[in-house]
Amino acid sequence: MGWIITKYLVTAAVVVLVSEAAKRSDKLGGFIAALPLVTFLALIWLYVEKQPEEKISNHAWCAFGYVLPTVPRFVAFAFL
């Protein structure tokens, strides 16, 4: 149970970091938000939880496959 709480706290800290950085600087907040932090965190959590390397590799490839289809959302966000 403690491990799940730790994962939630670390992941929530990333969201807080982005929002606090965006308050101070739009460019810095945007830069941090554009980083694949969620993917890195997921890969770290999978590794720490001793998941098979094949599962970690598949997750990384699937995440990479969704990069191009999600690029237009950044353009849409700029206009919203």
Buried (B, 14 or more C-beta within 10 A) or exposed (E): EEEEEEBEEEBEEBEEBBEEBBEEEEEBBBEBBEEEBEBEBBBEBBEEEEEEEEEBEEBBEEBEEEEEEEEEEEEEEEEE
